């Protein structure tokens, strides 16, 4: 039986159930509820904008987008977004999803912290970013009907979310600070990780191996 929240249907398929189980096992409630809200906010935006998107692909993109912050799936040498994207692609291929569709989900997750670019790509890519920006940054909240917003937050609460998500970003990136160069998580470590020094792009160019 399908679940509806704020008039958005959670796809009732084996793929979606498997994705829910995987993320539910690996992620704490903070990230699980956040990821479900990302799907719901992204879906509402897709309907508002009249976009033709695949709900299953959007769901997997939303649910896996922060998987690289979890102990189970995070690595030591690449951005957490890539960790989640790689696992999503592996998961989708394991479930027989075509390579082109798996690539869309990979890009949606890999780019969800990159401003502007996702909005010029496939609808599922744009809508994962839209959902993330709504839940984390509050962008576009005024476009969501109050009743829908209340229903989503009732289904997937966000107690003390601002502080807790920043703590999750810090924990998920503090041990691999080099991977935050050029992305938003450098801001997080600069604020919350003692001793972190933000790499400077100008200095990297000036100190490169080129003599001039």
Kinemage of the C-alpha trace (Angstrom):
@kinemage 1
@onewidth
@group {chain A} dominant
@subgroup {mainchain}
@vectorlist {calphas} color= white
{ca unk a 1} P 0.000 0.000 0.000
{ca unk a 2} L 1.423 3.366 -0.998
{ca unk a 3} L 2.078 6.211 1.446
{ca unk a 4} L 0.967 9.768 0.742
{ca unk a 5} L 2.360 12.798 2.544
{ca unk a 6} L 1.227 16.300 1.594
{ca unk a 7} L -0.511 14.691 -1.379
{ca unk a 8} L 2.839 13.333 -2.631
{ca unk a 9} L 2.897 9.585 -3.145
{ca unk a 10} L 5.954 7.662 -2.011
{ca unk a 11} L 6.403 5.219 -4.922
{ca unk a 12} L 5.247 1.730 -3.922
{ca unk a 13} L 7.918 -0.337 -5.647
{ca unk a 14} L 10.543 -2.863 -4.680
{ca unk a 15} L 13.268 -0.396 -5.655
{ca unk a 16} L 11.933 2.299 -3.347
{ca unk a 17} L 11.416 -0.174 -0.501
{ca unk a 18} L 14.990 -1.430 -0.872
{ca unk a 19} L 16.323 2.132 -0.904
{ca unk a 20} L 14.304 2.995 2.200
{ca unk a 21} L 15.582 -0.084 4.020
{ca unk a 22} L 19.207 0.572 3.077
{ca unk a 23} L 19.171 4.206 4.168
{ca unk a 24} L 17.091 3.445 7.253
{ca unk a 25} L 19.701 0.930 8.385
{ca unk a 26} L 22.745 3.112 7.654
{ca unk a 27} L 21.560 6.604 8.545
{ca unk a 28} L 20.485 8.052 11.894
{ca unk a 29} L 16.962 9.517 12.132
{ca unk a 30} L 18.382 13.004 11.520
{ca unk a 31} L 19.568 12.077 8.014
{ca unk a 32} L 16.731 9.677 7.228
{ca unk a 33} L 14.024 12.236 7.977
{ca unk a 34} L 15.985 14.964 6.198
{ca unk a 35} L 16.289 12.790 3.097
{ca unk a 36} L 12.581 12.004 3.028
{ca unk a 37} L 11.800 15.716 3.336
{ca unk a 38} L 14.160 16.391 0.431
{ca unk a 39} L 12.114 14.001 -1.716
{ca unk a 40} L 8.834 15.569 -0.654
{ca unk a 41} L 9.984 19.165 -1.104
{ca unk a 42} L 11.573 18.287 -4.434
{ca unk a 43} L 8.386 16.560 -5.587
{ca unk a 44} L 6.236 19.543 -4.660
{ca unk a 45} L 8.582 21.812 -6.611
{ca unk a 46} L 8.465 19.479 -9.597
{ca unk a 47} L 4.685 19.612 -9.659
{ca unk a 48} L 4.663 23.405 -9.268
{ca unk a 49} L 7.092 23.779 -12.148
{ca unk a 50} L 5.342 21.262 -14.376
{ca unk a 51} L 8.456 19.113 -14.684
{ca unk a 52} L 8.349 15.593 -16.084
{ca unk a 53} L 10.447 13.658 -13.575
{ca unk a 54} L 10.785 10.028 -12.526
{ca unk a 55} L 9.608 9.732 -8.873
{ca unk a 56} L 11.694 6.603 -8.252
{ca unk a 57} L 14.911 8.230 -9.459
{ca unk a 58} L 14.151 11.364 -7.458
{ca unk a 59} L 13.481 9.221 -4.398
{ca unk a 60} L 16.765 7.343 -4.633
{ca unk a 61} L 18.655 10.584 -5.265
{ca unk a 62} L 17.055 12.216 -2.254
{ca unk a 63} L 17.501 9.223 0.052
{ca unk a 64} L 21.138 8.583 -0.880
{ca unk a 65} L 22.284 12.208 -1.095
{ca unk a 66} L 23.797 12.300 2.420
{ca unk a 67} L 24.728 8.627 2.658
{ca unk a 68} L 28.400 9.604 2.436
{ca unk a 69} L 28.111 11.164 5.888
{ca unk a 70} L 27.303 7.795 7.484
{ca unk a 71} L 29.903 5.521 9.049
{ca unk a 72} L 28.939 2.672 6.738
{ca unk a 73} L 29.430 4.460 3.430
{ca unk a 74} L 31.889 7.290 3.975
{ca unk a 75} L 35.414 7.007 2.616
{ca unk a 76} L 38.635 8.812 3.462
{ca unk a 77} L 39.734 10.294 0.160
{ca unk a 78} L 36.793 11.816 -1.696
{ca unk a 79} L 33.924 14.216 -1.136
{ca unk a 80} L 30.997 12.838 0.834
{ca unk a 81} L 28.708 13.647 -2.086
{ca unk a 82} L 30.691 11.234 -4.272
{ca unk a 83} L 30.443 8.518 -1.630
{ca unk a 84} L 26.666 8.710 -1.747
{ca unk a 85} L 26.590 9.002 -5.525
{ca unk a 86} L 28.804 5.941 -5.986
{ca unk a 87} L 26.671 3.844 -3.645
{ca unk a 88} L 23.470 4.981 -5.374
{ca unk a 89} L 24.835 3.970 -8.759
{ca unk a 90} L 25.925 0.580 -7.421
{ca unk a 91} L 22.503 0.094 -5.827
{ca unk a 92} L 20.613 1.045 -8.976
{ca unk a 93} L 22.702 -1.175 -11.255
{ca unk a 94} L 22.233 -4.048 -8.812
{ca unk a 95} L 18.491 -3.547 -9.191
{ca unk a 96} L 18.614 -3.542 -12.991
{ca unk a 97} L 18.180 0.198 -13.541
{ca unk a 98} L 19.628 1.322 -16.916
{ca unk a 99} L 22.993 3.062 -16.921
{ca unk a 100} L 21.549 6.354 -18.190
{ca unk a 101} L 19.119 6.524 -15.289
{ca unk a 102} L 21.795 5.550 -12.781
{ca unk a 103} L 23.989 8.331 -14.168
{ca unk a 104} L 21.233 10.891 -13.583
{ca unk a 105} L 20.976 9.860 -9.934
{ca unk a 106} L 24.766 9.890 -9.581
{ca unk a 107} L 24.895 13.445 -10.898
{ca unk a 108} L 21.977 14.539 -8.717
{ca unk a 109} L 23.809 13.436 -5.587
{ca unk a 110} L 27.304 14.470 -6.641
{ca unk a 111} L 26.142 18.005 -7.489
{ca unk a 112} L 23.639 18.680 -4.724
{ca unk a 113} L 25.980 21.095 -2.914
{ca unk a 114} L 27.061 22.851 -6.120
{ca unk a 115} L 25.106 26.089 -6.620
{ca unk a 116} L 23.266 26.798 -9.883
{ca unk a 117} L 24.607 23.965 -12.056
{ca unk a 118} L 21.935 21.348 -11.154
{ca unk a 119} L 19.146 23.662 -12.290
{ca unk a 120} L 20.424 23.413 -15.876
{ca unk a 121} L 20.348 19.612 -15.875
{ca unk a 122} L 17.771 16.805 -15.841
{ca unk a 123} L 14.663 17.393 -13.684
{ca unk a 124} L 15.650 14.772 -11.098
{ca unk a 125} L 19.028 16.481 -10.651
{ca unk a 126} L 17.430 19.898 -10.268
{ca unk a 127} L 14.806 18.639 -7.836
{ca unk a 128} L 17.225 16.907 -5.465
{ca unk a 129} L 19.029 20.235 -5.122
{ca unk a 130} L 15.709 22.057 -4.743
{ca unk a 131} L 14.694 19.746 -1.914
{ca unk a 132} L 18.056 20.080 -0.176
{ca unk a 133} L 18.016 23.866 -0.444
{ca unk a 134} L 14.473 24.025 0.930
{ca unk a 135} L 15.242 21.845 3.949
{ca unk a 136} L 18.741 23.062 4.806
{ca unk a 137} L 18.731 26.671 3.609
{ca unk a 138} L 15.040 27.537 3.665
{ca unk a 139} L 15.100 28.542 0.001
{ca unk a 140} L 11.621 28.503 -1.516
{ca unk a 141} L 9.765 27.808 1.729
{ca unk a 142} L 7.324 30.575 0.887
{ca unk a 143} L 6.238 28.634 -2.194
{ca unk a 144} L 5.173 25.593 -0.155
{ca unk a 145} L 1.572 25.700 1.122
{ca unk a 146} L 1.461 25.920 4.929
{ca unk a 147} L -0.703 22.807 5.216
{ca unk a 148} L 1.726 20.746 3.105
{ca unk a 149} L 4.710 22.038 5.049
{ca unk a 150} L 3.075 21.168 8.359
{ca unk a 151} L 2.171 17.666 7.156
{ca unk a 152} L 5.707 16.966 5.947
{ca unk a 153} L 7.322 18.148 9.168
{ca unk a 154} L 4.789 16.164 11.219
{ca unk a 155} L 5.683 13.004 9.287
{ca unk a 156} L 9.415 13.693 9.385
{ca unk a 157} L 10.219 16.036 12.279
{ca unk a 158} L 13.264 18.304 12.367
{ca unk a 159} L 14.025 18.948 16.075
{ca unk a 160} L 17.060 21.219 16.554
{ca unk a 161} L 17.818 20.547 12.891
{ca unk a 162} L 20.108 23.477 12.150
{ca unk a 163} L 22.565 22.615 14.917
{ca unk a 164} L 22.392 18.860 14.339
{ca unk a 165} L 22.878 18.946 10.563
{ca unk a 166} L 25.881 21.226 10.962
{ca unk a 167} L 27.293 18.736 13.480
{ca unk a 168} L 26.734 15.924 10.974
{ca unk a 169} L 28.510 17.892 8.232
{ca unk a 170} L 31.410 18.554 10.608
{ca unk a 171} L 31.754 14.923 11.690
{ca unk a 172} L 31.459 13.678 8.118
{ca unk a 173} L 34.187 15.975 6.781
{ca unk a 174} L 36.567 16.822 9.644
{ca unk a 175} L 38.753 13.751 9.047
{ca unk a 176} L 39.047 14.461 5.291
{ca unk a 177} L 39.397 18.245 5.151
{ca unk a 178} L 41.109 18.309 1.751
{ca unk a 179} L 37.894 17.103 0.124
{ca unk a 180} L 36.090 20.309 1.127
{ca unk a 181} L 38.217 22.533 -1.121
{ca unk a 182} L 35.968 24.575 -3.377
{ca unk a 183} L 32.706 23.453 -1.783
{ca unk a 184} L 30.375 24.565 0.984
{ca unk a 185} L 31.745 22.217 3.613
{ca unk a 186} L 34.884 24.294 3.900
{ca unk a 187} L 32.617 26.874 5.573
{ca unk a 188} L 31.473 24.235 8.060
{ca unk a 189} L 34.987 23.164 9.004
{ca unk a 190} L 36.189 26.745 9.213
{ca unk a 191} L 33.514 27.396 11.844
{ca unk a 192} L 33.504 24.125 13.793
{ca unk a 193} L 36.819 22.256 13.269
{ca unk a 194} L 39.684 23.642 15.371
{ca unk a 195} L 42.893 24.020 13.392
{ca unk a 196} L 41.254 23.841 9.975
{ca unk a 197} L 42.860 26.197 7.480
{ca unk a 198} L 40.885 26.821 4.311
{ca unk a 199} L 43.020 26.218 1.177
{ca unk a 200} L 43.337 29.343 -0.913
{ca unk a 201} L 42.833 28.993 -4.671
{ca unk a 202} L 45.098 31.948 -5.447
{ca unk a 203} L 47.931 30.497 -3.369
{ca unk a 204} L 47.512 27.109 -5.038
{ca unk a 205} L 48.017 28.742 -8.432
{ca unk a 206} L 50.925 30.873 -7.235
{ca unk a 207} L 52.660 27.881 -5.657
{ca unk a 208} L 52.029 25.395 -8.451
{ca unk a 209} L 54.872 23.458 -10.085
{ca unk a 210} L 54.899 25.806 -13.082
{ca unk a 211} L 57.913 28.181 -13.037
{ca unk a 212} L 55.728 31.009 -14.374
